[in-house]
Amino acid sequence: MRLLKALLTLPILTTALLAGCSESADTATATNDKPGTGVSVKSFHSPIAEEKFQTLIINRALEELGYDTQPILEVEYNAGYTAIAQNDIQWGAVSWDPLHNDMFKNSGGGDTIIKLGQYISGAAQGYLMDKATAEKYNIDTIDDLKDPKLAKLFDATGDGKADLTGCQPGWGCEGVINHQLDAFGLRDTVNHVQGSYAAIISDTIARYKAGEPIVYYTWTPYWVSGVLVPEKDVVWLQVPRSEHPLGTDTQLPNGDNYGFNVNSERIVVNKAFADANPAAKKLFEVAKLNINAVSAQNKLISEGENTATDIERHTTNWIAKNRELFDSWLEAARNAAM
């Protein structure tokens, strides 16, 4: 009888054990799929609206990994780097390398804050001039503006100097421009016009549309080069030699020299957070966004699709069109957490 009772209860015990195994497997699967569950994470970008798209894409990936993403902060770069070093913010997708190297180092670079991956590569920047004026007066380098007669062509304020639409204070590019104005002896003939970049470049574009000569600084990816198209509307100006405050050689492999290094936008992250979150760290390492996709989205912003809702929609559309690539980032991140 005892043997019979034991045999009769065996299926029940087996079923219970299998159910327990199944529940454990489900829990493990959920943990593997969402290794960031229970972890809050915050990011930043500068007040440039065009940086939200690339930040949101990474945020969406973190959410699919289970992380609790907090509202994105919009602060100037220096403040963002400092906040990441203090772990008040965990990461940012707008670290220009090498342009922001001083900000990175001054915030504890390598000790409390690290840079990962090559999120957006091939970000060029430099000086451009309307093509008609450049060709008419044979202007091809920025130091041609040492000639007072040529400089006066670009005078928008009446002081006889060229008004170079430059870089917003605090971005890093202003230091390069100021360094080069001194190095190339341009202070007597060129004004570095600074302020809100969106405002001063809009004024520059308006002057171009009115048929006036213009000279300005810009970068890619950004919508300006979709409005003032290089080689069609404007031309890049070269510099006479490499002169960079970081001491870097800015000459390109083909011999051209636009005065700025071709940058990558990398993901900067709090080191302690990265060490404690291998899934997020791996995501930051492997994510790569085509620079043309960013430029295309930026152009939508310039055409009026500039609300937070618009940019969220742009992000959703990009992920839907690039789901296989997006999923490959997630797979690598989940594998790193196992």
C-alpha positions in Angstrom: 0.0 0.0 0.0 2.8 2.4 0.9 4.4 1.7 -2.5 1.1 2.2 -4.3 0.6 5.6 -2.6 4.1 6.6 -3.5 3.5 5.7 -7.1 0.2 7.6 -7.2 1.8 10.8 -5.8 4.8 10.7 -8.2 3.0 12.4 -11.1 1.8 15.2 -8.8 5.3 15.9 -7.5 6.8 15.7 -11.0 4.2 18.2 -12.3 4.9 20.6 -9.4 8.6 20.4 -10.0 8.2 21.0 -13.7 6.0 24.0 -13.0 8.7 25.4 -10.6 11.3 25.0 -13.3 9.1 26.7 -15.8 8.5 29.6 -13.5 12.2 30.0 -12.9 12.9 29.8 -16.6 10.3 32.6 -17.2 11.9 34.7 -14.5 15.4 34.2 -16.0 14.2 35.0 -19.5 12.6 38.2 -18.2 15.8 39.2 -16.4 17.8 38.5 -19.5 15.5 40.5 -21.7 15.4 43.5 -19.3 18.7 43.6 -17.4 18.1 47.2 -16.5 14.9 46.6 -14.5 14.8 48.8 -11.4 17.6 51.1 -12.5 16.9 54.7 -13.0 18.9 56.6 -15.7 19.1 60.2 -16.8 20.7 61.8 -19.8 21.4 65.3 -21.2 21.9 67.2 -24.3 22.6 70.9 -24.9 19.7 73.3 -25.6 20.1 72.5 -29.3 16.8 70.8 -30.3 18.6 68.9 -33.0 20.4 66.8 -30.4 17.2 65.4 -29.0 16.7 62.8 -31.8 20.0 61.0 -31.3 19.5 61.0 -27.5 16.0 59.6 -27.7 17.1 56.7 -29.9 19.5 55.6 -27.1 16.8 56.2 -24.5 14.4 54.0 -26.3 17.0 51.2 -26.4 17.6 51.6 -22.6 13.8 51.4 -22.1 13.6 48.1 -24.0 16.4 46.8 -21.8 14.2 47.6 -18.7 15.9 50.8 -17.6 13.7 53.6 -16.0 14.6 56.5 -18.2 14.0 60.0 -16.7 13.2 63.1 -18.6 16.2 64.4 -20.6 17.9 67.5 -19.2 18.8 70.3 -21.5 21.9 72.0 -20.2 25.1 73.5 -21.6 27.9 71.0 -22.3 30.1 72.0 -19.4 27.3 71.6 -16.9 26.4 68.2 -18.5 29.9 66.9 -18.2 30.1 68.0 -14.5 26.8 66.4 -13.7 27.8 63.1 -15.3 31.1 63.1 -13.3 29.0 63.5 -10.1 26.5 60.9 -11.2 23.6 63.4 -11.1 23.2 62.5 -14.8 24.4 59.1 -16.1 25.2 59.7 -19.8 25.0 61.9 -22.8 25.2 61.2 -26.5 26.7 64.5 -27.6 30.3 64.3 -26.6 32.3 65.7 -29.6 35.7 64.1 -29.9 38.2 65.8 -30.0 36.4 69.2 -29.8 35.2 68.6 -26.2 38.4 67.0 -24.9 39.2 69.8 -22.5 35.7 69.7 -21.0 36.0 66.0 -20.7 39.4 66.2 -18.9 38.3 69.0 -16.7 35.4 67.0 -15.5 37.6 64.0 -14.4 38.0 62.3 -17.7 39.0 58.7 -17.3 38.5 58.6 -13.5 34.8 59.5 -13.0 33.7 59.9 -16.6 34.5 57.8 -19.7 33.7 58.0 -23.4 32.4 54.9 -25.2 31.8 53.9 -28.8 31.7 55.9 -32.0 27.9 56.8 -32.1 28.1 59.3 -35.0 31.2 59.4 -37.1 32.4 61.9 -39.8 31.1 65.1 -38.2 32.9 67.9 -40.2 33.0 71.6 -39.3 34.6 74.7 -40.6 34.1 78.0 -42.4 31.9 78.5 -45.5 31.3 81.4 -47.9 28.6 82.0 -50.5 29.9 80.5 -53.7 29.2 83.5 -55.9 31.5 85.8 -53.9 34.2 83.2 -53.4 34.4 82.6 -57.2 34.1 86.2 -58.2 37.0 87.3 -55.9 39.0 84.0 -56.0 38.7 83.5 -52.2 39.5 80.0 -51.1 41.2 80.3 -47.7 40.0 82.1 -44.5 43.2 84.2 -44.4 42.2 85.8 -47.7 40.1 88.0 -45.4 43.2 89.7 -44.2 42.7 91.9 -47.2 40.6 94.9 -46.0 38.9 95.2 -49.4 37.8 91.6 -49.4 36.8 91.7 -45.7 34.6 94.7 -46.3 32.4 92.7 -48.7 31.1 90.7 -45.7 30.5 93.8 -43.4 26.9 93.6 -42.1 27.4 96.2 -39.4 29.2 99.1 -41.1 32.5 99.0 -39.3 34.5 97.8 -42.3 35.2 94.4 -41.0 33.9 91.0 -42.2 31.2 89.6 -39.9 31.9 85.9 -39.5 28.9 84.1 -38.1 30.6 82.1 -35.5 30.1 79.8 -32.5 27.8 80.1 -29.5 29.8 80.6 -26.3 30.3 77.4 -24.3 30.2 75.0 -27.2 34.0 74.6 -27.7 34.1 75.7 -31.3 34.4 79.3 -30.2 37.9 78.6 -28.7 39.1 77.2 -32.1 37.7 80.2 -34.0 39.3 82.7 -31.6 42.6 80.9 -31.7 42.7 80.9 -35.5 41.7 84.6 -35.8 44.8 85.4 -33.7 47.0 82.8 -35.4 46.1 83.9 -38.9 46.3 87.6 -38.2 42.6 88.3 -38.8 41.6 90.4 -35.8 42.0 93.7 -37.7 39.6 92.7 -40.5 37.2 90.0 -39.1 34.6 90.1 -36.3 33.7 86.9 -34.7 29.9 87.3 -34.3 28.6 85.2 -31.4 25.3 84.7 -29.7 22.4 82.2 -30.0 23.5 80.2 -33.0 20.0 79.6 -34.2 19.4 83.4 -34.3 22.7 84.4 -35.9 22.6 81.7 -38.6 19.0 82.6 -39.4 20.1 86.2 -40.0 23.0 85.0 -42.1 20.6 82.9 -44.3 18.3 85.9 -44.7 21.2 88.0 -45.9 22.2 85.3 -48.4 18.6 85.2 -49.7 18.8 88.9 -50.1 21.8 88.5 -52.3 24.4 89.7 -49.8 27.8 88.0 -49.4 28.1 85.8 -46.3 30.8 83.9 -44.4 30.0 81.6 -41.5 31.0 78.7 -39.3 28.8 75.5 -39.2 29.1 71.8 -38.6 27.6 68.5 -39.8 25.2 66.9 -39.0 23.1 70.0 -38.9 20.2 71.4 -41.0 22.2 74.4 -42.3 23.9 72.4 -45.0 20.6 71.3 -46.3 19.6 74.9 -46.8 22.9 76.3 -47.9 24.2 73.4 -49.8 28.0 73.0 -50.1 29.3 73.2 -53.7 25.9 74.5 -54.8 25.2 77.6 -52.7 28.3 77.8 -50.6 31.9 76.6 -50.6 34.2 75.4 -47.8 37.1 77.7 -47.0 40.4 76.2 -46.1 43.0 77.4 -43.6 46.6 78.1 -44.5 48.0 75.6 -42.0 46.9 73.5 -39.0 46.3 75.8 -36.0 44.3 74.3 -33.3 44.2 75.1 -29.6 44.6 71.3 -28.8 47.7 71.2 -31.0 46.1 68.7 -33.4 46.8 68.3 -37.1 43.6 69.2 -38.9 44.8 68.3 -42.4 42.6 65.6 -44.1 44.1 62.6 -45.9 43.4 64.3 -49.3 45.4 67.4 -48.3 42.4 69.6 -47.6 42.4 71.5 -44.3 39.3 73.2 -42.9 40.9 74.1 -39.6 38.9 71.6 -37.5 39.3 67.9 -36.9 36.6 65.6 -38.3 34.8 64.7 -35.1 32.9 61.7 -33.7 30.0 62.2 -31.4 30.6 59.7 -28.7 28.6 58.6 -25.6 30.0 60.0 -22.4 29.0 58.1 -19.2 29.6 58.0 -15.5 32.2 55.4 -14.9 30.6 53.9 -11.8 27.3 53.6 -13.6 29.0 51.9 -16.6 30.8 49.4 -14.4 27.6 48.5 -12.6 25.5 48.2 -15.7 27.2 46.0 -18.4 24.1 46.0 -20.6 24.0 49.8 -20.8 27.8 50.0 -21.2 27.7 47.6 -24.1 24.8 49.5 -25.7 26.8 52.7 -25.6 29.8 50.8 -27.2 28.0 49.3 -30.1 25.3 51.8 -31.1 26.1 53.5 -34.4 23.9 56.1 -36.1 24.4 57.2 -39.7 25.3 60.9 -39.9 22.9 61.3 -42.9 20.0 60.1 -40.8 20.7 62.8 -38.3 21.0 65.5 -41.0 17.7 64.3 -42.5 15.9 64.6 -39.2 17.5 68.0 -38.5 16.1 69.2 -41.8 12.6 68.2 -40.7 13.1 70.4 -37.6 14.2 73.3 -39.8 11.0 72.9 -41.8 8.8 73.3 -38.7 8.6 69.8 -37.3 10.3 71.0 -34.1 8.0 70.1 -31.2 8.9 67.4 -28.7 6.0 65.3 -30.1 7.5 65.7 -33.6 10.9 64.6 -32.5 9.4 61.6 -30.7 7.7 60.6 -33.9 10.9 61.0 -35.9 12.5 58.6 -33.4 9.7 56.1 -33.6 9.9 56.2 -37.4 13.7 55.7 -37.5 13.5 52.7 -35.1 10.7 51.1 -37.2 12.8 51.5 -40.4 16.0 50.3 -38.8 14.6 47.6 -36.4 17.1 45.0 -37.4 20.1 47.3 -36.5 18.3 48.5 -33.4 17.7 44.9 -32.2 21.4 44.0 -32.8 22.3 46.7 -30.3 19.8 45.2 -27.8 21.1 41.6 -28.4 24.7 42.7 -27.7 23.6 44.5 -24.5 21.6 41.5 -23.2 24.5 39.2 -23.9 26.9 41.4 -22.0 24.6 41.3 -19.0 24.3 37.5 -18.8 
